[in-house]
Each structure stands twice: as structure tokens, then as C-alpha cells.
Amino acid sequence: RRSSTRERRRSGAMTSSAGDLVIRPAAPADRAGFLDAALRSWLDAYAELLPREQVESAPAMLERAFEKRAGELRVAIVDGGIVGFYSLGPVDDPEQRNYLWH
């Protein structure tokens, strides 16, 4: 059963017009998929730029990031898998409110 537009809006999910991309709030069950996508993205961006110690500590850093930002985190889903993510800073912190973490 496909969810209705009203149900998706209520849950915070957004879909593309083709219905193949869903952006929704992250759930605890998204942890592994988020970590996989985040680590691939992080390594692609930084592996050649940073010292090896920082690269090797990336998985633990991303675990902490998931824990810290889970409430603001949104995930992009295609074919049941996480293909992207973002979060905005907490609305009650004026210094981080518009900070985009992706």
C-alpha cells in the first residue's frame, strides 16, 4: 500500500513527482545506512586531504555525529536505501540554526 500525500506530509516525508525519491526524518533503524552513506561521502571528500589518523577515526566520528544530530537529520531514500542526508542546526540555537550539515 502506497502512503497518501497527506500521510507523507504528516510524517515529515517528501517525495519526488516520480515517487522514487523520499526524504524523511531519520529513524534509529537508519543508523547503518546513514553510516555507510556518510562514510563513503566523507572518504571521497577527505581521504586524500587529511592525515591518516583522522581518516581512520572517521567511522567513530560519524557514529557520534549520528547520535548528536539524529533529531535534526533527514535521509534521502531511493529503492529502500539511503543515498543522501542532511540536517539543519537546532532551531533554539541562534548560532547553529542555519548550519547545514550534509
Helices and strands as residue ranges (DSSP letters): H 5-11, E 14-15, E 21-25, G 28-30, H 31-46, H 52-56, H 58-69, E 73-78, E 81-88, E 100-101
